[in-house]
Every structure is written in structure tokens, then in C-alpha cells.
Amino acid sequence: MTSWEPRAGRDTTSTSGGDSTSRTASPQRPDRAAAPSRAARAQQLLALFAWHRDAPLVAKSLRLSLDELDAELDGLKLRRKAYRLVRGSDTEMPVAKAVPGAPSGPPVRRRSKRARPEGPASVPPMQASPGPQRPQPPAAAGVEAQAAGLRRLLAEVGARRGALAARLGSPGRPMPEKVLLARFRAAGLERELGQRERDLIRALFARHRGAARPVAGELGLEPAALQQLLRDRGLLREIEELRERFRGEARRRSWPRDQIEQLLRKRDWLDDLGIATELEREVLARARPAWQRAGGSAQLLQRELRVSASDARALRDLLERPPPSR
């Protein structure tokens, strides 16, 4: 966002007939002129977030990408407030206010209590008797029954697309993903499915400490499909920040015991985070002097580095392995 700075006024003196008049030019600040438009845009974005409760749908309605929408929210300093509306409940929605200048509905004229109907005789008003309730149309009843069944299924298996497709499809032929999403959309549960998926994805990534492969396995998805799901639900940046936090924790483990145990026993997790090769290179470089002093003996290496016997043997095998050819 452009930062505007006020420019110093310039004095100009004009002399006519011995009188001098000093005029100071004070240019109008552009940020004040742009303030109403920024406020209107902020109200529009917050209204869309309160209505859709889904960042991808807001971006789609504005014909923007999620990155462009996030950049605009950051420029207006509304990102945290907007995403709080997405994650909040209905009781946390802001109170609706009338838009200044917007036309209201037609005026309602109420009859005075003292007014009496004109005519020769006053007929007492008839009290409306409660008649039989009109039955719901078959289409509406079918949609409600379908929504109730999908809600029961969501409560049973959770927002796991693989499990939902298997239960809604025929035996041995799970329902295609496009048909699954269309089914929830037709029942009016698209927003609920999206929110449940976001909560489940956040919980799974926290449980598996940022590893993506076990999360994809629990959701019944391929890694590429999980990446697309994160993109559709607007969670790419949030999950990447979570993974980077776990990478930092892995790099800060104490030397030598914790780093060696982590490399030897949590190699799959480090490989999923993309830092296994980096940490292996660092551990071997720091352990090589102790290995040389031990003369290749696993027992002496165990004493030097204060690790278990099994870890000392595994580390010795890594140190004796020839370096990869470039």
C-alpha cells in the first residue's frame, strides 16, 4: 500500500500597490479522499465473508484468486477479522445495520385503534380458525430427508471424502468426487462439509506433526489429491506455516543424542518434511571426528557420543557408507 506523506506548503508573495499577500498552498491529502472507498470495500469484503463463511467462495464471487484476496485483506488490515468470521459460529456474526442512503421498503400504514369500519352496521371481525396445515411439496421433503441422511453420515465417518464416497457409492465402486460434492451442494450442506474438512485437516496435520503422507492416508486420498484439497479449502499457506514450525523444531534438537536419535528413528517424518538429507549431512559432519577417534569401533563411538548401542551401530554404518557420486 502506498504511503502518502504531506508535502510542506510553499509561500508565494504577490505585490500589488505596495501590499503583499502571503498564500500557503496546502494540497489535499490523497489518503483522506480514498478513505470512503476503502471503508466501503472493507464492508463489502466482511459482508461476503459473513455470508459465504468460506474464503474460496468469496474469492470466486469477486473473480479473484485466493492469493489476490489475501493480499487485499492484508492491505486493508482485515485478514484476521475476515477469517474469524469463517471459523466463528452464527452467534458471533456482526449485527446487521442499514446501509446509509439505501432505499428502504414501502411505508406500512397501520390502522388506528379508534378507527371503525364505515357502514350501516358494524360487523364483528371473524376470528381466523386454524385450518389444516398445508403439506410440504414432495421435492422439499426429499431434500430435507437427503440432508438429514448426509448429516448422519458426516457424524458417523467424519469429513473424509474417501469414506463418504465408499458409503454413498455402490459396492466396489465409490462415488466420484464431483458427484459427491454435488450431492452435498444439492442438500444445502456444502458450507458445513467445507468447515468440517478444514477442522479435520488442521487436527490431522497437528497430530502427525506436519507430515502429509499419513494425513493423506487417513483421508483416503493420494498426495496430489490432498494438495488440491488444501488449495480448494484455502489452507495451503496455513499448513505450510505449520510444517515450517515443525521443521524448525527438528533443526533445534540438542546435540548429540537427540539429533542422532531423530535422524535414525524418525527418518520417514523428516523425509516428509523435506529436511532428512539436510539433517543427515549435518549429523554425519559433526559425528565424523568422534568416529575417527574411535577408530571405527561402535562401542567407542557409543561412549564418545553418549548414545545407545543400536544407535551407535547404525551411525557407524552411515559413516562407513561411501559418499554418493555426483
One Martini backbone bead per residue (centre of mass of N, CA, C, O) as a GRO file, in nm:
protein
  326
    1MET     BB    1   0.098   0.035   0.021
    2THR     BB    2   0.075   0.354  -0.010
    3SER     BB    3   0.271   0.618   0.121
    4TRP     BB    4   0.168   0.913   0.252
    5GLU     BB    5   0.308   1.255   0.236
    6PRO     BB    6   0.325   1.560   0.347
    7ARG     BB    7   0.367   1.863   0.199
    8ALA     BB    8   0.517   2.144   0.202
    9GLY     BB    9   0.443   2.457   0.208
   10ARG     BB   10   0.420   2.732  -0.025
   11ASP     BB   11   0.531   3.057  -0.047
   12THR     BB   12   0.352   3.327  -0.199
   13THR     BB   13   0.437   3.655  -0.331
   14SER     BB   14   0.226   3.938  -0.396
   15THR     BB   15   0.267   4.263  -0.551
   16SER     BB   16   0.027   4.540  -0.499
   17GLY     BB   17   0.062   4.859  -0.418
   18GLY     BB   18   0.246   4.761  -0.152
   19ASP     BB   19   0.090   4.491  -0.120
   20SER     BB   20   0.118   4.186   0.068
   21THR     BB   21   0.044   3.838  -0.001
   22SER     BB   22   0.013   3.534   0.178
   23ARG     BB   23   0.025   3.203   0.030
   24THR     BB   24  -0.073   2.873   0.121
   25ALA     BB   25  -0.019   2.561  -0.012
   26SER     BB   26  -0.261   2.287   0.043
   27PRO     BB   27  -0.270   1.987  -0.031
   28GLN     BB   28  -0.450   1.715  -0.081
   29ARG     BB   29  -0.502   1.424   0.074
   30PRO     BB   30  -0.537   1.110  -0.058
   31ASP     BB   31  -0.625   0.939   0.192
   32ARG     BB   32  -0.893   1.089   0.245
   33ALA     BB   33  -1.026   1.032  -0.030
   34ALA     BB   34  -0.991   0.704   0.003
   35ALA     BB   35  -1.149   0.622   0.263
   36PRO     BB   36  -1.440   0.557   0.167
   37SER     BB   37  -1.360   0.328  -0.031
   38ARG     BB   38  -1.220   0.148   0.181
   39ALA     BB   39  -1.465   0.111   0.365
   40ALA     BB   40  -1.651  -0.015   0.153
   41ARG     BB   41  -1.467  -0.257   0.088
   42ALA     BB   42  -1.459  -0.374   0.371
   43GLN     BB   43  -1.766  -0.422   0.400
   44GLN     BB   44  -1.787  -0.613   0.158
   45LEU     BB   45  -1.596  -0.835   0.257
   46LEU     BB   46  -1.735  -0.897   0.528
   47ALA     BB   47  -2.008  -0.973   0.405
   48LEU     BB   48  -1.904  -1.213   0.239
   49PHE     BB   49  -1.790  -1.375   0.479
   50ALA     BB   50  -2.062  -1.390   0.638
   51TRP     BB   51  -2.214  -1.541   0.410
   52HIS     BB   52  -2.014  -1.781   0.312
   53ARG     BB   53  -1.788  -1.896   0.508
   54ASP     BB   54  -1.574  -1.885   0.248
   55ALA     BB   55  -1.296  -1.805   0.080
   56PRO     BB   56  -1.329  -1.928  -0.208
   57LEU     BB   57  -1.614  -1.802  -0.255
   58VAL     BB   58  -1.527  -1.511  -0.236
   59ALA     BB   59  -1.319  -1.517  -0.464
   60LYS     BB   60  -1.522  -1.610  -0.683
   61SER     BB   61  -1.721  -1.365  -0.660
   62LEU     BB   62  -1.462  -1.160  -0.728
   63ARG     BB   63  -1.258  -1.279  -0.933
   64LEU     BB   64  -1.032  -1.418  -0.746
   65SER     BB   65  -0.768  -1.509  -0.591
   66LEU     BB   66  -0.646  -1.601  -0.291
   67ASP     BB   67  -0.395  -1.421  -0.299
   68GLU     BB   68  -0.542  -1.158  -0.374
   69LEU     BB   69  -0.730  -1.156  -0.130
   70ASP     BB   70  -0.508  -1.156   0.090
   71ALA     BB   71  -0.372  -0.895  -0.003
   72GLU     BB   72  -0.620  -0.711   0.041
   73LEU     BB   73  -0.656  -0.776   0.343
   74ASP     BB   74  -0.377  -0.673   0.427
   75GLY     BB   75  -0.418  -0.380   0.324
   76LEU     BB   76  -0.690  -0.352   0.521
   77LYS     BB   77  -0.660  -0.510   0.790
   78LEU     BB   78  -0.871  -0.801   0.766
   79ARG     BB   79  -0.786  -1.098   0.789
   80ARG     BB   80  -0.850  -1.186   1.079
   81LYS     BB   81  -1.150  -1.097   1.078
   82ALA     BB   82  -1.246  -1.265   0.835
   83TYR     BB   83  -1.151  -1.554   0.945
   84ARG     BB   84  -1.330  -1.538   1.197
   85LEU     BB   85  -1.597  -1.568   1.040
   86VAL     BB   86  -1.540  -1.852   0.928
   87ARG     BB   87  -1.484  -1.993   1.225
   88GLY     BB   88  -1.738  -1.907   1.333
   89SER     BB   89  -2.041  -1.851   1.460
   90ASP     BB   90  -2.361  -1.726   1.448
   91THR     BB   91  -2.329  -1.558   1.723
   92GLU     BB   92  -2.065  -1.385   1.589
   93MET     BB   93  -2.221  -1.214   1.420
   94PRO     BB   94  -2.287  -0.926   1.302
   95VAL     BB   95  -2.482  -0.666   1.313
   96ALA     BB   96  -2.727  -0.552   1.132
   97LYS     BB   97  -2.714  -0.271   0.902
   98ALA     BB   98  -2.799   0.005   0.762
   99VAL     BB   99  -2.756   0.152   0.464
  100PRO     BB  100  -2.657   0.441   0.365
  101GLY     BB  101  -2.896   0.547   0.117
  102ALA     BB  102  -3.079   0.314   0.112
  103PRO     BB  103  -3.356   0.182   0.005
  104SER     BB  104  -3.654   0.124   0.128
  105GLY     BB  105  -3.942   0.022   0.189
  106PRO     BB  106  -4.256   0.043   0.208
  107PRO     BB  107  -4.485   0.195   0.371
  108VAL     BB  108  -4.663   0.137   0.678
  109ARG     BB  109  -5.008   0.126   0.739
  110ARG     BB  110  -5.177   0.182   1.038
  111ARG     BB  111  -5.445   0.123   1.218
  112SER     BB  112  -5.637   0.264   1.423
  113LYS     BB  113  -5.804   0.186   1.715
  114ARG     BB  114  -6.052   0.402   1.661
  115ALA     BB  115  -6.125   0.279   1.414
  116ARG     BB  116  -6.411   0.241   1.195
  117PRO     BB  117  -6.620   0.091   1.005
  118GLU     BB  118  -6.807   0.167   0.742
  119GLY     BB  119  -7.164   0.162   0.798
  120PRO     BB  120  -7.460   0.050   0.914
  121ALA     BB  121  -7.294  -0.198   1.027
  122SER     BB  122  -7.118  -0.370   1.271
  123VAL     BB  123  -6.896  -0.618   1.206
  124PRO     BB  124  -6.760  -0.865   1.349
  125PRO     BB  125  -6.478  -1.008   1.363
  126MET     BB  126  -6.325  -1.279   1.236
  127GLN     BB  127  -6.188  -1.558   1.349
  128ALA     BB  128  -5.920  -1.738   1.290
  129SER     BB  129  -5.904  -2.060   1.195
  130PRO     BB  130  -5.727  -2.336   1.227
  131GLY     BB  131  -5.610  -2.495   0.977
  132PRO     BB  132  -5.482  -2.701   0.775
  133GLN     BB  133  -5.188  -2.805   0.696
  134ARG     BB  134  -4.969  -2.772   0.454
  135PRO     BB  135  -4.815  -2.963   0.256
  136GLN     BB  136  -4.529  -3.055   0.148
  137PRO     BB  137  -4.342  -3.077  -0.096
  138PRO     BB  138  -4.176  -3.339  -0.228
  139ALA     BB  139  -3.904  -3.198  -0.284
  140ALA     BB  140  -3.851  -3.081   0.000
  141ALA     BB  141  -3.867  -3.349   0.153
  142GLY     BB  142  -3.627  -3.482   0.000
  143VAL     BB  143  -3.406  -3.280   0.084
  144GLU     BB  144  -3.434  -3.319   0.391
  145ALA     BB  145  -3.373  -3.623   0.393
  146GLN     BB  146  -3.094  -3.601   0.262
  147ALA     BB  147  -2.966  -3.414   0.474
  148ALA     BB  148  -3.004  -3.603   0.716
  149GLY     BB  149  -2.833  -3.839   0.603
  150LEU     BB  150  -2.566  -3.675   0.567
  151ARG     BB  151  -2.534  -3.595   0.864
  152ARG     BB  152  -2.510  -3.882   0.976
  153LEU     BB  153  -2.261  -3.957   0.807
  154LEU     BB  154  -2.074  -3.733   0.916
  155ALA     BB  155  -2.091  -3.828   1.217
  156GLU     BB  156  -1.967  -4.114   1.157
  157VAL     BB  157  -1.702  -4.053   0.940
  158GLY     BB  158  -1.672  -3.779   0.854
  159ALA     BB  159  -1.464  -3.558   0.641
  160ARG     BB  160  -1.415  -3.821   0.441
  161ARG     BB  161  -1.413  -3.875   0.114
  162GLY     BB  162  -1.355  -4.175   0.089
  163ALA     BB  163  -1.576  -4.276   0.288
  164LEU     BB  164  -1.816  -4.132   0.156
  165ALA     BB  165  -1.788  -4.264  -0.128
  166ALA     BB  166  -1.820  -4.559  -0.028
  167ARG     BB  167  -2.108  -4.523   0.105
  168LEU     BB  168  -2.256  -4.384  -0.157
  169GLY     BB  169  -2.181  -4.608  -0.319
  170SER     BB  170  -2.116  -4.887  -0.463
  171PRO     BB  171  -1.996  -5.188  -0.456
  172GLY     BB  172  -1.664  -5.117  -0.551
  173ARG     BB  173  -1.797  -4.810  -0.623
  174PRO     BB  174  -1.720  -4.517  -0.574
  175MET     BB  175  -1.798  -4.203  -0.558
  176PRO     BB  176  -1.749  -3.942  -0.722
  177GLU     BB  177  -1.640  -3.636  -0.632
  178LYS     BB  178  -1.837  -3.456  -0.794
  179VAL     BB  179  -2.094  -3.602  -0.695
  180LEU     BB  180  -2.051  -3.559  -0.395
  181LEU     BB  181  -2.054  -3.247  -0.397
  182ALA     BB  182  -2.334  -3.223  -0.534
  183ARG     BB  183  -2.495  -3.357  -0.308
  184PHE     BB  184  -2.429  -3.145  -0.087
  185ARG     BB  185  -2.528  -2.898  -0.247
  186ALA     BB  186  -2.829  -2.988  -0.282
  187ALA     BB  187  -2.860  -3.009   0.051
  188GLY     BB  188  -2.704  -2.752   0.183
  189LEU     BB  189  -2.383  -2.874   0.278
  190GLU     BB  190  -2.123  -2.729   0.174
  191ARG     BB  191  -2.031  -2.559   0.419
  192GLU     BB  192  -2.015  -2.787   0.630
  193LEU     BB  193  -1.808  -2.960   0.483
  194GLY     BB  194  -1.582  -2.747   0.468
  195GLN     BB  195  -1.549  -2.703   0.776
  196ARG     BB  196  -1.490  -2.998   0.851
  197GLU     BB  197  -1.239  -3.028   0.675
  198ARG     BB  198  -1.066  -2.812   0.808
  199ASP     BB  199  -1.065  -2.927   1.095
  200LEU     BB  200  -0.947  -3.205   1.020
  201ILE     BB  201  -0.683  -3.113   0.887
  202ARG     BB  202  -0.565  -2.964   1.128
  203ALA     BB  203  -0.565  -3.207   1.323
  204LEU     BB  204  -0.387  -3.403   1.153
  205PHE     BB  205  -0.134  -3.223   1.126
  206ALA     BB  206  -0.089  -3.202   1.433
  207ARG     BB  207  -0.063  -3.508   1.495
  208HIS     BB  208   0.171  -3.550   1.250
  209ARG     BB  209   0.370  -3.309   1.246
  210GLY     BB  210   0.324  -3.217   0.922
  211ALA     BB  211   0.261  -3.475   0.784
  212ALA     BB  212   0.117  -3.581   0.473
  213ARG     BB  213   0.091  -3.888   0.427
  214PRO     BB  214  -0.088  -3.971   0.675
  215VAL     BB  215  -0.319  -3.781   0.603
  216ALA     BB  216  -0.391  -3.906   0.332
  217GLY     BB  217  -0.451  -4.188   0.448
  218GLU     BB  218  -0.691  -4.102   0.636
  219LEU     BB  219  -0.854  -3.969   0.381
  220GLY     BB  220  -0.816  -4.140   0.113
  221LEU     BB  221  -0.564  -3.999  -0.039
  222GLU     BB  222  -0.370  -3.856  -0.249
  223PRO     BB  223  -0.125  -3.628  -0.246
  224ALA     BB  224  -0.245  -3.458  -0.480
  225ALA     BB  225  -0.534  -3.444  -0.361
  226LEU     BB  226  -0.452  -3.300  -0.099
  227GLN     BB  227  -0.337  -3.047  -0.233
  228GLN     BB  228  -0.607  -2.966  -0.368
  229LEU     BB  229  -0.771  -2.943  -0.106
  230LEU     BB  230  -0.605  -2.715   0.018
  231ARG     BB  231  -0.665  -2.517  -0.213
  232ASP     BB  232  -0.979  -2.517  -0.196
  233ARG     BB  233  -0.971  -2.442   0.134
  234GLY     BB  234  -0.736  -2.233   0.201
  235LEU     BB  235  -0.458  -2.406   0.347
  236LEU     BB  236  -0.169  -2.377   0.241
  237ARG     BB  237  -0.037  -2.161   0.423
  238GLU     BB  238  -0.104  -2.279   0.701
  239ILE     BB  239   0.035  -2.561   0.664
  240GLU     BB  240   0.318  -2.453   0.592
  241GLU     BB  241   0.363  -2.311   0.863
  242LEU     BB  242   0.344  -2.569   1.031
  243ARG     BB  243   0.580  -2.723   0.895
  244GLU     BB  244   0.796  -2.508   0.960
  245ARG     BB  245   0.781  -2.538   1.265
  246PHE     BB  246   0.877  -2.839   1.269
  247ARG     BB  247   1.146  -2.789   1.133
  248GLY     BB  248   1.262  -2.610   1.355
  249GLU     BB  249   1.249  -2.823   1.581
  250ALA     BB  250   1.442  -3.028   1.441
  251ARG     BB  251   1.693  -2.833   1.421
  252ARG     BB  252   1.694  -2.777   1.759
  253ARG     BB  253   1.815  -3.020   1.845
  254SER     BB  254   2.018  -3.173   2.049
  255TRP     BB  255   2.356  -3.234   2.110
  256PRO     BB  256   2.372  -3.565   2.005
  257ARG     BB  257   2.132  -3.751   2.078
  258ASP     BB  258   1.870  -3.623   1.952
  259GLN     BB  259   1.969  -3.606   1.658
  260ILE     BB  260   2.034  -3.905   1.616
  261GLU     BB  261   1.759  -4.027   1.691
  262GLN     BB  262   1.595  -3.871   1.480
  263LEU     BB  263   1.742  -3.978   1.225
  264LEU     BB  264   1.699  -4.296   1.288
  265ARG     BB  265   1.370  -4.293   1.387
  266LYS     BB  266   1.258  -4.023   1.190
  267ARG     BB  267   1.294  -4.038   0.873
  268ASP     BB  268   1.011  -4.016   0.748
  269TRP     BB  269   0.937  -3.741   0.868
  270LEU     BB  270   1.177  -3.583   0.749
  271ASP     BB  271   1.111  -3.653   0.454
  272ASP     BB  272   0.832  -3.516   0.448
  273LEU     BB  273   0.962  -3.227   0.525
  274GLY     BB  274   1.252  -3.209   0.355
  275ILE     BB  275   1.520  -3.265   0.589
  276ALA     BB  276   1.692  -3.529   0.588
  277THR     BB  277   1.951  -3.459   0.426
  278GLU     BB  278   2.037  -3.215   0.593
  279LEU     BB  279   2.064  -3.364   0.874
  280GLU     BB  280   2.257  -3.587   0.787
  281ARG     BB  281   2.492  -3.407   0.707
  282GLU     BB  282   2.527  -3.275   0.988
  283VAL     BB  283   2.566  -3.529   1.165
  284LEU     BB  284   2.813  -3.650   1.015
  285ALA     BB  285   3.000  -3.405   1.050
  286ARG     BB  286   2.994  -3.415   1.374
  287ALA     BB  287   3.066  -3.739   1.402
  288ARG     BB  288   3.344  -3.795   1.259
  289PRO     BB  289   3.559  -3.731   1.476
  290ALA     BB  290   3.463  -3.954   1.675
  291TRP     BB  291   3.502  -4.191   1.479
  292GLN     BB  292   3.808  -4.152   1.442
  293ARG     BB  293   3.880  -4.188   1.744
  294ALA     BB  294   3.741  -4.485   1.750
  295GLY     BB  295   3.833  -4.655   1.492
  296GLY     BB  296   3.532  -4.783   1.413
  297SER     BB  297   3.406  -4.823   1.692
  298ALA     BB  298   3.097  -4.863   1.837
  299GLN     BB  299   3.167  -4.852   2.140
  300LEU     BB  300   3.333  -4.587   2.133
  301LEU     BB  301   3.111  -4.417   1.999
  302GLN     BB  302   2.912  -4.442   2.233
  303ARG     BB  303   3.092  -4.290   2.438
  304GLU     BB  304   3.136  -4.026   2.284
  305LEU     BB  305   2.800  -3.969   2.228
  306ARG     BB  306   2.588  -4.093   2.422
  307VAL     BB  307   2.458  -4.363   2.308
  308SER     BB  308   2.325  -4.623   2.190
  309ALA     BB  309   2.416  -4.917   2.052
  310SER     BB  310   2.226  -4.911   1.804
  311ASP     BB  311   2.294  -4.618   1.719
  312ALA     BB  312   2.600  -4.662   1.683
  313ARG     BB  313   2.579  -4.870   1.454
  314ALA     BB  314   2.410  -4.702   1.257
  315LEU     BB  315   2.613  -4.465   1.241
  316ARG     BB  316   2.854  -4.627   1.137
  317ASP     BB  317   2.721  -4.712   0.868
  318LEU     BB  318   2.692  -4.421   0.764
  319LEU     BB  319   3.002  -4.347   0.779
  320GLU     BB  320   3.095  -4.600   0.588
  321ARG     BB  321   2.950  -4.483   0.368
  322PRO     BB  322   2.971  -4.391   0.065
  323PRO     BB  323   2.965  -4.134  -0.114
  324PRO     BB  324   2.790  -3.982  -0.338
  325SER     BB  325   2.777  -3.956  -0.666
  326ARG     BB  326   2.800  -3.669  -0.899
   0.00000   0.00000   0.00000
